[in-house]
């Protein structure tokens, strides 16, 4: 299922980023970042989830 990320997804998103982007120090996701994106009508953070496990993300900027 694809849906908009929520602040409760922070840990799973951070873990996914740590796995995929091994050479970056900016891998932590903050709940406040997710909140800011959700409040901005021009930005979206979507996740792809199967059986409660986040398998991918998509950031959309309009």
PDB file of N, CA, C, O and CB in Angstrom:
ATOM      1  N   UNK A   1       0.843  -1.169   0.000  1.00  0.00           N
ATOM      2  CA  UNK A   1       0.000   0.000   0.000  1.00  0.00           C
ATOM      3  C   UNK A   1       0.893   1.238   0.000  1.00  0.00           C
ATOM      4  O   UNK A   1       1.911   1.274   0.692  1.00  0.00           O
ATOM      5  CB  UNK A   1      -0.962  -0.005   1.217  1.00  0.00           C
ATOM      6  N   UNK A   2       0.519   2.231  -0.761  1.00  0.00           N
ATOM      7  CA  UNK A   2       1.196   3.523  -0.766  1.00  0.00           C
ATOM      8  C   UNK A   2       0.330   4.497   0.004  1.00  0.00           C
ATOM      9  O   UNK A   2      -0.876   4.600  -0.224  1.00  0.00           O
ATOM     10  CB  UNK A   2       1.466   4.030  -2.220  1.00  0.00           C
ATOM     11  N   UNK A   3       0.974   5.220   0.932  1.00  0.00           N
ATOM     12  CA  UNK A   3       0.240   6.190   1.742  1.00  0.00           C
ATOM     13  C   UNK A   3       1.194   7.278   2.205  1.00  0.00           C
ATOM     14  O   UNK A   3       2.410   7.159   2.055  1.00  0.00           O
ATOM     15  CB  UNK A   3      -0.440   5.505   2.956  1.00  0.00           C
ATOM     16  N   UNK A   4       0.634   8.332   2.765  1.00  0.00           N
ATOM     17  CA  UNK A   4       1.444   9.421   3.291  1.00  0.00           C
ATOM     18  C   UNK A   4       2.097   8.983   4.607  1.00  0.00           C
ATOM     19  O   UNK A   4       1.467   8.333   5.441  1.00  0.00           O
ATOM     20  CB  UNK A   4       0.581  10.697   3.500  1.00  0.00           C
ATOM     21  N   UNK A   5       3.357   9.348   4.773  1.00  0.00           N
ATOM     22  CA  UNK A   5       4.079   8.986   5.991  1.00  0.00           C
ATOM     23  C   UNK A   5       3.511   9.739   7.191  1.00  0.00           C
ATOM     24  O   UNK A   5       3.021  10.862   7.074  1.00  0.00           O
ATOM     25  CB  UNK A   5       5.583   9.281   5.836  1.00  0.00           C
ATOM     26  N   UNK A   6       3.594   9.090   8.338  1.00  0.00           N
ATOM     27  CA  UNK A   6       3.170   9.684   9.603  1.00  0.00           C
ATOM     28  C   UNK A   6       4.366   9.700  10.546  1.00  0.00           C
ATOM     29  O   UNK A   6       5.333   8.965  10.349  1.00  0.00           O
ATOM     30  CB  UNK A   6       1.969   8.898  10.230  1.00  0.00           C
ATOM     31  N   UNK A   7       4.292  10.543  11.570  1.00  0.00           N
ATOM     32  CA  UNK A   7       5.419  10.657  12.503  1.00  0.00           C
ATOM     33  C   UNK A   7       5.746   9.320  13.169  1.00  0.00           C
ATOM     34  O   UNK A   7       6.890   9.101  13.567  1.00  0.00           O
ATOM     35  CB  UNK A   7       5.112  11.705  13.572  1.00  0.00           C
ATOM     36  N   UNK A   8       4.782   8.435  13.297  1.00  0.00           N
ATOM     37  CA  UNK A   8       5.035   7.131  13.913  1.00  0.00           C
ATOM     38  C   UNK A   8       5.873   6.221  13.017  1.00  0.00           C
ATOM     39  O   UNK A   8       6.327   5.167  13.463  1.00  0.00           O
ATOM     40  CB  UNK A   8       3.718   6.451  14.245  1.00  0.00           C
ATOM     41  N   UNK A   9       6.081   6.612  11.763  1.00  0.00           N
ATOM     42  CA  UNK A   9       6.896   5.828  10.823  1.00  0.00           C
ATOM     43  C   UNK A   9       8.374   6.186  10.881  1.00  0.00           C
ATOM     44  O   UNK A   9       9.177   5.603  10.151  1.00  0.00           O
ATOM     45  CB  UNK A   9       6.391   6.027   9.414  1.00  0.00           C
ATOM     46  N   UNK A  10       8.744   7.128  11.730  1.00  0.00           N
ATOM     47  CA  UNK A  10      10.098   7.663  11.800  1.00  0.00           C
ATOM     48  C   UNK A  10      11.169   6.587  11.913  1.00  0.00           C
ATOM     49  O   UNK A  10      12.152   6.623  11.173  1.00  0.00           O
ATOM     50  CB  UNK A  10      10.208   8.595  12.962  1.00  0.00           C
ATOM     51  N   UNK A  11      11.003   5.646  12.808  1.00  0.00           N
ATOM     52  CA  UNK A  11      12.038   4.626  13.034  1.00  0.00           C
ATOM     53  C   UNK A  11      12.234   3.734  11.812  1.00  0.00           C
ATOM     54  O   UNK A  11      13.367   3.463  11.414  1.00  0.00           O
ATOM     55  CB  UNK A  11      11.676   3.767  14.245  1.00  0.00           C
ATOM     56  N   UNK A  12      11.147   3.282  11.223  1.00  0.00           N
ATOM     57  CA  UNK A  12      11.268   2.415  10.045  1.00  0.00           C
ATOM     58  C   UNK A  12      11.868   3.160   8.852  1.00  0.00           C
ATOM     59  O   UNK A  12      12.655   2.590   8.097  1.00  0.00           O
ATOM     60  CB  UNK A  12       9.900   1.847   9.665  1.00  0.00           C
ATOM     61  N   UNK A  13      11.498   4.434   8.680  1.00  0.00           N
ATOM     62  CA  UNK A  13      12.062   5.215   7.581  1.00  0.00           C
ATOM     63  C   UNK A  13      13.551   5.435   7.815  1.00  0.00           C
ATOM     64  O   UNK A  13      14.348   5.309   6.886  1.00  0.00           O
ATOM     65  CB  UNK A  13      11.329   6.570   7.436  1.00  0.00           C
ATOM     66  N   UNK A  14      13.930   5.760   9.037  1.00  0.00           N
ATOM     67  CA  UNK A  14      15.352   5.957   9.366  1.00  0.00           C
ATOM     68  C   UNK A  14      16.147   4.688   9.105  1.00  0.00           C
ATOM     69  O   UNK A  14      17.245   4.749   8.551  1.00  0.00           O
ATOM     70  CB  UNK A  14      15.515   6.387  10.836  1.00  0.00           C
ATOM     71  N   UNK A  15      15.616   3.558   9.490  1.00  0.00           N
ATOM     72  CA  UNK A  15      16.310   2.279   9.278  1.00  0.00           C
ATOM     73  C   UNK A  15      16.463   1.981   7.782  1.00  0.00           C
ATOM     74  O   UNK A  15      17.513   1.515   7.341  1.00  0.00           O
ATOM     75  CB  UNK A  15      15.542   1.128   9.973  1.00  0.00           C
ATOM     76  N   UNK A  16      15.429   2.247   7.024  1.00  0.00           N
ATOM     77  CA  UNK A  16      15.495   2.050   5.575  1.00  0.00           C
ATOM     78  C   UNK A  16      16.574   2.947   4.968  1.00  0.00           C
ATOM     79  O   UNK A  16      17.367   2.488   4.146  1.00  0.00           O
ATOM     80  CB  UNK A  16      14.121   2.341   4.921  1.00  0.00           C
ATOM     81  N   UNK A  17      16.613   4.225   5.365  1.00  0.00           N
ATOM     82  CA  UNK A  17      17.627   5.152   4.846  1.00  0.00           C
ATOM     83  C   UNK A  17      19.034   4.708   5.238  1.00  0.00           C
ATOM     84  O   UNK A  17      19.957   4.801   4.428  1.00  0.00           O
ATOM     85  CB  UNK A  17      17.364   6.576   5.364  1.00  0.00           C
ATOM     86  N   UNK A  18      19.207   4.231   6.459  1.00  0.00           N
ATOM     87  CA  UNK A  18      20.528   3.750   6.895  1.00  0.00           C
ATOM     88  C   UNK A  18      20.983   2.575   6.033  1.00  0.00           C
ATOM     89  O   UNK A  18      22.169   2.449   5.732  1.00  0.00           O
ATOM     90  CB  UNK A  18      20.494   3.334   8.386  1.00  0.00           C
ATOM     91  N   UNK A  19      20.059   1.727   5.643  1.00  0.00           N
ATOM     92  CA  UNK A  19      20.382   0.568   4.824  1.00  0.00           C
ATOM     93  C   UNK A  19      20.702   0.978   3.377  1.00  0.00           C
ATOM     94  O   UNK A  19      21.606   0.418   2.757  1.00  0.00           O
ATOM     95  CB  UNK A  19      19.219  -0.431   4.847  1.00  0.00           C
ATOM     96  N   UNK A  20      19.966   1.947   2.851  1.00  0.00           N
ATOM     97  CA  UNK A  20      20.100   2.310   1.442  1.00  0.00           C
ATOM     98  C   UNK A  20      21.179   3.356   1.172  1.00  0.00           C
ATOM     99  O   UNK A  20      21.783   3.358   0.100  1.00  0.00           O
ATOM    100  CB  UNK A  20      18.790   2.814   0.935  1.00  0.00           C
ATOM    101  N   UNK A  21      21.422   4.234   2.124  1.00  0.00           N
ATOM    102  CA  UNK A  21      22.352   5.343   1.930  1.00  0.00           C
ATOM    103  C   UNK A  21      23.473   5.207   2.956  1.00  0.00           C
ATOM    104  O   UNK A  21      23.508   5.929   3.953  1.00  0.00           O
ATOM    105  CB  UNK A  21      21.626   6.729   2.063  1.00  0.00           C
ATOM    106  N   UNK A  22      24.366   4.296   2.705  1.00  0.00           N
ATOM    107  CA  UNK A  22      25.388   3.952   3.698  1.00  0.00           C
ATOM    108  C   UNK A  22      26.488   4.994   3.830  1.00  0.00           C
ATOM    109  O   UNK A  22      27.160   5.028   4.861  1.00  0.00           O
ATOM    110  CB  UNK A  22      26.003   2.635   3.349  1.00  0.00           C
ATOM    111  N   UNK A  23      26.699   5.844   2.833  1.00  0.00           N
ATOM    112  CA  UNK A  23      27.797   6.798   2.875  1.00  0.00           C
ATOM    113  C   UNK A  23      27.371   8.194   3.308  1.00  0.00           C
ATOM    114  O   UNK A  23      28.131   9.142   3.112  1.00  0.00           O
ATOM    115  CB  UNK A  23      28.444   6.872   1.535  1.00  0.00           C
ATOM    116  N   UNK A  24      26.202   8.354   3.881  1.00  0.00           N
ATOM    117  CA  UNK A  24      25.708   9.666   4.291  1.00  0.00           C
ATOM    118  C   UNK A  24      25.556   9.727   5.802  1.00  0.00           C
ATOM    119  O   UNK A  24      25.161   8.751   6.440  1.00  0.00           O
ATOM    120  CB  UNK A  24      24.368   9.979   3.608  1.00  0.00           C
ATOM    121  N   UNK A  25      25.875  10.881   6.362  1.00  0.00           N
ATOM    122  CA  UNK A  25      25.679  11.086   7.801  1.00  0.00           C
ATOM    123  C   UNK A  25      24.278  11.588   8.111  1.00  0.00           C
ATOM    124  O   UNK A  25      23.864  11.574   9.270  1.00  0.00           O
ATOM    125  CB  UNK A  25      26.709  12.071   8.341  1.00  0.00           C
ATOM    126  N   UNK A  26      23.543  12.030   7.103  1.00  0.00           N
ATOM    127  CA  UNK A  26      22.203  12.590   7.287  1.00  0.00           C
ATOM    128  C   UNK A  26      21.150  11.514   7.036  1.00  0.00           C
ATOM    129  O   UNK A  26      20.373  11.603   6.086  1.00  0.00           O
ATOM    130  CB  UNK A  26      21.979  13.798   6.342  1.00  0.00           C
ATOM    131  N   UNK A  27      21.134  10.509   7.887  1.00  0.00           N
ATOM    132  CA  UNK A  27      20.200   9.395   7.682  1.00  0.00           C
ATOM    133  C   UNK A  27      19.076   9.380   8.701  1.00  0.00           C
ATOM    134  O   UNK A  27      18.139   8.593   8.567  1.00  0.00           O
ATOM    135  CB  UNK A  27      20.940   8.081   7.735  1.00  0.00           C
ATOM    136  N   UNK A  28      19.146  10.221   9.706  1.00  0.00           N
ATOM    137  CA  UNK A  28      18.112  10.221  10.731  1.00  0.00           C
ATOM    138  C   UNK A  28      16.909  11.031  10.266  1.00  0.00           C
ATOM    139  O   UNK A  28      17.049  12.078   9.634  1.00  0.00           O
ATOM    140  CB  UNK A  28      18.658  10.783  12.051  1.00  0.00           C
ATOM    141  N   UNK A  29      15.755  10.534  10.584  1.00  0.00           N
ATOM    142  CA  UNK A  29      14.507  11.208  10.255  1.00  0.00           C
ATOM    143  C   UNK A  29      13.890  11.655  11.573  1.00  0.00           C
ATOM    144  O   UNK A  29      13.778  10.869  12.514  1.00  0.00           O
ATOM    145  CB  UNK A  29      13.528  10.272   9.438  1.00  0.00           C
ATOM    146  N   UNK A  30      13.494  12.912  11.636  1.00  0.00           N
ATOM    147  CA  UNK A  30      12.877  13.460  12.839  1.00  0.00           C
ATOM    148  C   UNK A  30      11.369  13.542  12.662  1.00  0.00           C
ATOM    149  O   UNK A  30      10.874  13.791  11.562  1.00  0.00           O
ATOM    150  CB  UNK A  30      13.457  14.849  13.167  1.00  0.00           C
ATOM    151  N   UNK A  31      10.645  13.330  13.752  1.00  0.00           N
ATOM    152  CA  UNK A  31       9.191  13.443  13.698  1.00  0.00           C
ATOM    153  C   UNK A  31       8.783  14.835  13.232  1.00  0.00           C
ATOM    154  O   UNK A  31       7.794  14.992  12.515  1.00  0.00           O
ATOM    155  CB  UNK A  31       8.573  13.138  15.072  1.00  0.00           C
ATOM    156  N   UNK A  32       9.552  15.848  13.643  1.00  0.00           N
ATOM    157  CA  UNK A  32       9.256  17.227  13.252  1.00  0.00           C
ATOM    158  C   UNK A  32       9.390  17.416  11.738  1.00  0.00           C
ATOM    159  O   UNK A  32       8.641  18.190  11.141  1.00  0.00           O
ATOM    160  CB  UNK A  32      10.189  18.201  13.989  1.00  0.00           C
ATOM    161  N   UNK A  33      10.338  16.714  11.118  1.00  0.00           N
ATOM    162  CA  UNK A  33      10.491  16.799   9.661  1.00  0.00           C
ATOM    163  C   UNK A  33       9.251  16.250   8.967  1.00  0.00           C
ATOM    164  O   UNK A  33       8.738  16.847   8.021  1.00  0.00           O
ATOM    165  CB  UNK A  33      11.750  16.030   9.196  1.00  0.00           C
ATOM    166  N   UNK A  34       8.784  15.124   9.442  1.00  0.00           N
ATOM    167  CA  UNK A  34       7.576  14.522   8.856  1.00  0.00           C
ATOM    168  C   UNK A  34       6.391  15.458   9.042  1.00  0.00           C
ATOM    169  O   UNK A  34       5.600  15.640   8.117  1.00  0.00           O
ATOM    170  CB  UNK A  34       7.276  13.139   9.498  1.00  0.00           C
ATOM    171  N   UNK A  35       6.257  16.053  10.223  1.00  0.00           N
ATOM    172  CA  UNK A  35       5.164  16.990  10.483  1.00  0.00           C
ATOM    173  C   UNK A  35       5.225  18.190   9.547  1.00  0.00           C
ATOM    174  O   UNK A  35       4.196  18.608   9.016  1.00  0.00           O
ATOM    175  CB  UNK A  35       5.205  17.462  11.935  1.00  0.00           C
ATOM    176  N   UNK A  36       6.426  18.755   9.333  1.00  0.00           N
ATOM    177  CA  UNK A  36       6.574  19.911   8.444  1.00  0.00           C
ATOM    178  C   UNK A  36       6.171  19.560   7.013  1.00  0.00           C
ATOM    179  O   UNK A  36       5.500  20.343   6.340  1.00  0.00           O
ATOM    180  CB  UNK A  36       8.024  20.425   8.471  1.00  0.00           C
ATOM    181  N   UNK A  37       6.578  18.393   6.560  1.00  0.00           N
ATOM    182  CA  UNK A  37       6.216  17.968   5.205  1.00  0.00           C
ATOM    183  C   UNK A  37       4.709  17.788   5.090  1.00  0.00           C
ATOM    184  O   UNK A  37       4.103  18.205   4.102  1.00  0.00           O
ATOM    185  CB  UNK A  37       6.939  16.659   4.834  1.00  0.00           C
ATOM    186  N   UNK A  38       4.103  17.167   6.102  1.00  0.00           N
ATOM    187  CA  UNK A  38       2.650  16.931   6.064  1.00  0.00           C
ATOM    188  C   UNK A  38       1.853  18.233   6.055  1.00  0.00           C
ATOM    189  O   UNK A  38       0.781  18.296   5.453  1.00  0.00           O
ATOM    190  CB  UNK A  38       2.226  16.085   7.260  1.00  0.00           C
ATOM    191  N   UNK A  39       2.364  19.267   6.713  1.00  0.00           N
ATOM    192  CA  UNK A  39       1.656  20.548   6.790  1.00  0.00           C
ATOM    193  C   UNK A  39       1.829  21.398   5.536  1.00  0.00           C
ATOM    194  O   UNK A  39       1.060  22.334   5.318  1.00  0.00           O
ATOM    195  CB  UNK A  39       2.134  21.327   7.991  1.00  0.00           C
ATOM    196  N   UNK A  40       2.809  21.094   4.723  1.00  0.00           N
ATOM    197  CA  UNK A  40       3.109  21.878   3.518  1.00  0.00           C
ATOM    198  C   UNK A  40       2.349  21.277   2.330  1.00  0.00           C
ATOM    199  O   UNK A  40       2.582  20.129   1.952  1.00  0.00           O
ATOM    200  CB  UNK A  40       4.656  21.905   3.234  1.00  0.00           C
ATOM    201  N   UNK A  41       1.454  22.051   1.756  1.00  0.00           N
ATOM    202  CA  UNK A  41       0.620  21.526   0.662  1.00  0.00           C
ATOM    203  C   UNK A  41       1.407  21.301  -0.624  1.00  0.00           C
ATOM    204  O   UNK A  41       0.861  20.754  -1.583  1.00  0.00           O
ATOM    205  CB  UNK A  41      -0.530  22.476   0.385  1.00  0.00           C
ATOM    206  N   UNK A  42       2.667  21.706  -0.672  1.00  0.00           N
ATOM    207  CA  UNK A  42       3.494  21.511  -1.865  1.00  0.00           C
ATOM    208  C   UNK A  42       4.502  20.375  -1.721  1.00  0.00           C
ATOM    209  O   UNK A  42       5.244  20.087  -2.660  1.00  0.00           O
ATOM    210  CB  UNK A  42       4.225  22.784  -2.187  1.00  0.00           C
ATOM    211  N   UNK A  43       4.536  19.733  -0.568  1.00  0.00           N
ATOM    212  CA  UNK A  43       5.504  18.658  -0.321  1.00  0.00           C
ATOM    213  C   UNK A  43       4.802  17.439   0.263  1.00  0.00           C
ATOM    214  O   UNK A  43       3.873  17.553   1.063  1.00  0.00           O
ATOM    215  CB  UNK A  43       6.625  19.139   0.631  1.00  0.00           C
ATOM    216  N   UNK A  44       5.272  16.272  -0.158  1.00  0.00           N
ATOM    217  CA  UNK A  44       4.668  15.028   0.307  1.00  0.00           C
ATOM    218  C   UNK A  44       5.762  14.000   0.557  1.00  0.00           C
ATOM    219  O   UNK A  44       6.724  13.914  -0.206  1.00  0.00           O
ATOM    220  CB  UNK A  44       3.636  14.494  -0.720  1.00  0.00           C
ATOM    221  N   UNK A  45       5.618  13.233   1.607  1.00  0.00           N
ATOM    222  CA  UNK A  45       6.485  12.089   1.868  1.00  0.00           C
ATOM    223  C   UNK A  45       5.577  10.865   1.876  1.00  0.00           C
ATOM    224  O   UNK A  45       4.794  10.658   2.803  1.00  0.00           O
ATOM    225  CB  UNK A  45       7.288  12.243   3.236  1.00  0.00           C
ATOM    226  N   UNK A  46       5.698  10.063   0.829  1.00  0.00           N
ATOM    227  CA  UNK A  46       4.881   8.865   0.701  1.00  0.00           C
ATOM    228  C   UNK A  46       5.729   7.644   1.032  1.00  0.00           C
ATOM    229  O   UNK A  46       6.943   7.637   0.829  1.00  0.00           O
ATOM    230  CB  UNK A  46       4.282   8.750  -0.725  1.00  0.00           C
ATOM    231  N   UNK A  47       5.066   6.614   1.545  1.00  0.00           N
ATOM    232  CA  UNK A  47       5.762   5.358   1.833  1.00  0.00           C
ATOM    233  C   UNK A  47       5.049   4.219   1.127  1.00  0.00           C
ATOM    234  O   UNK A  47       3.843   4.265   0.885  1.00  0.00           O
ATOM    235  CB  UNK A  47       5.836   5.093   3.361  1.00  0.00           C
ATOM    236  N   UNK A  48       5.828   3.195   0.805  1.00  0.00           N
ATOM    237  CA  UNK A  48       5.273   1.944   0.300  1.00  0.00           C
ATOM    238  C   UNK A  48       5.437   0.937   1.430  1.00  0.00           C
ATOM    239  O   UNK A  48       6.539   0.736   1.940  1.00  0.00           O
ATOM    240  CB  UNK A  48       5.990   1.461  -1.042  1.00  0.00           C
ATOM    241  N   UNK A  49       4.333   0.306   1.816  1.00  0.00           N
ATOM    242  CA  UNK A  49       4.311  -0.564   2.990  1.00  0.00           C
ATOM    243  C   UNK A  49       3.617  -1.879   2.659  1.00  0.00           C
ATOM    244  O   UNK A  49       2.575  -1.895   2.003  1.00  0.00           O
ATOM    245  CB  UNK A  49       3.605   0.133   4.171  1.00  0.00           C
ATOM    246  N   UNK A  50       4.199  -2.970   3.116  1.00  0.00           N
ATOM    247  CA  UNK A  50       3.580  -4.296   2.998  1.00  0.00           C
ATOM    248  C   UNK A  50       3.613  -4.957   4.365  1.00  0.00           C
ATOM    249  O   UNK A  50       4.666  -5.054   4.994  1.00  0.00           O
ATOM    250  CB  UNK A  50       4.311  -5.183   1.928  1.00  0.00           C
ATOM    251  N   UNK A  51       2.461  -5.407   4.813  1.00  0.00           N
ATOM    252  CA  UNK A  51       2.329  -6.114   6.086  1.00  0.00           C
ATOM    253  C   UNK A  51       3.007  -5.369   7.234  1.00  0.00           C
ATOM    254  O   UNK A  51       3.667  -5.974   8.079  1.00  0.00           O
ATOM    255  CB  UNK A  51       2.913  -7.510   5.965  1.00  0.00           C
ATOM    256  N   UNK A  52       2.833  -4.035   7.249  1.00  0.00           N
ATOM    257  CA  UNK A  52       3.368  -3.219   8.333  1.00  0.00           C
ATOM    258  C   UNK A  52       4.838  -2.877   8.220  1.00  0.00           C
ATOM    259  O   UNK A  52       5.391  -2.242   9.119  1.00  0.00           O
ATOM    260  CB  UNK A  52       3.147  -3.904   9.602  1.00  0.00           C
ATOM    261  N   UNK A  53       5.488  -3.282   7.135  1.00  0.00           N
ATOM    262  CA  UNK A  53       6.915  -3.011   6.940  1.00  0.00           C
ATOM    263  C   UNK A  53       7.072  -2.002   5.806  1.00  0.00           C
ATOM    264  O   UNK A  53       6.559  -2.213   4.707  1.00  0.00           O
ATOM    265  CB  UNK A  53       7.706  -4.328   6.629  1.00  0.00           C
ATOM    266  N   UNK A  54       7.782  -0.904   6.074  1.00  0.00           N
ATOM    267  CA  UNK A  54       8.037   0.114   5.064  1.00  0.00           C
ATOM    268  C   UNK A  54       9.164  -0.363   4.166  1.00  0.00           C
ATOM    269  O   UNK A  54      10.268  -0.642   4.632  1.00  0.00           O
ATOM    270  CB  UNK A  54       8.385   1.480   5.714  1.00  0.00           C
ATOM    271  N   UNK A  55       8.876  -0.455   2.867  1.00  0.00           N
ATOM    272  CA  UNK A  55       9.844  -0.966   1.900  1.00  0.00           C
ATOM    273  C   UNK A  55      10.380   0.117   0.962  1.00  0.00           C
ATOM    274  O   UNK A  55      11.335  -0.127   0.225  1.00  0.00           O
ATOM    275  CB  UNK A  55       9.214  -2.068   1.088  1.00  0.00           C
ATOM    276  N   UNK A  56       9.780   1.303   0.981  1.00  0.00           N
ATOM    277  CA  UNK A  56      10.245   2.367   0.112  1.00  0.00           C
ATOM    278  C   UNK A  56       9.599   3.687   0.468  1.00  0.00           C
ATOM    279  O   UNK A  56       8.564   3.730   1.133  1.00  0.00           O
ATOM    280  CB  UNK A  56       9.969   2.027  -1.333  1.00  0.00           C
ATOM    281  N   UNK A  57      10.227   4.772   0.013  1.00  0.00           N
ATOM    282  CA  UNK A  57       9.694   6.112   0.221  1.00  0.00           C
ATOM    283  C   UNK A  57       9.752   6.890  -1.080  1.00  0.00           C
ATOM    284  O   UNK A  57      10.503   6.553  -1.995  1.00  0.00           O
ATOM    285  CB  UNK A  57      10.470   6.850   1.329  1.00  0.00           C
ATOM    286  N   UNK A  58       8.946   7.933  -1.141  1.00  0.00           N
ATOM    287  CA  UNK A  58       8.941   8.842  -2.272  1.00  0.00           C
ATOM    288  C   UNK A  58       8.710  10.239  -1.721  1.00  0.00           C
ATOM    289  O   UNK A  58       7.745  10.468  -0.991  1.00  0.00           O
ATOM    290  CB  UNK A  58       7.851   8.448  -3.330  1.00  0.00           C
ATOM    291  N   UNK A  59       9.581  11.170  -2.063  1.00  0.00           N
ATOM    292  CA  UNK A  59       9.388  12.569  -1.700  1.00  0.00           C
ATOM    293  C   UNK A  59       8.940  13.309  -2.947  1.00  0.00           C
ATOM    294  O   UNK A  59       9.590  13.238  -3.989  1.00  0.00           O
ATOM    295  CB  UNK A  59      10.693  13.198  -1.103  1.00  0.00           C
ATOM    296  N   UNK A  60       7.832  14.017  -2.836  1.00  0.00           N
ATOM    297  CA  UNK A  60       7.267  14.744  -3.967  1.00  0.00           C
ATOM    298  C   UNK A  60       7.204  16.224  -3.618  1.00  0.00           C
ATOM    299  O   UNK A  60       6.620  16.608  -2.604  1.00  0.00           O
ATOM    300  CB  UNK A  60       5.858  14.200  -4.337  1.00  0.00           C
ATOM    301  N   UNK A  61       7.806  17.050  -4.463  1.00  0.00           N
ATOM    302  CA  UNK A  61       7.772  18.505  -4.296  1.00  0.00           C
ATOM    303  C   UNK A  61       7.068  19.095  -5.502  1.00  0.00           C
ATOM    304  O   UNK A  61       7.464  18.849  -6.641  1.00  0.00           O
ATOM    305  CB  UNK A  61       9.212  19.105  -4.134  1.00  0.00           C
ATOM    306  N   UNK A  62       6.023  19.876  -5.253  1.00  0.00           N
ATOM    307  CA  UNK A  62       5.256  20.498  -6.345  1.00  0.00           C
ATOM    308  C   UNK A  62       5.610  21.969  -6.411  1.00  0.00           C
ATOM    309  O   UNK A  62       5.084  22.694  -7.256  1.00  0.00           O
ATOM    310  CB  UNK A  62       3.716  20.312  -6.144  1.00  0.00           C
TER     311      UNK A  62
END
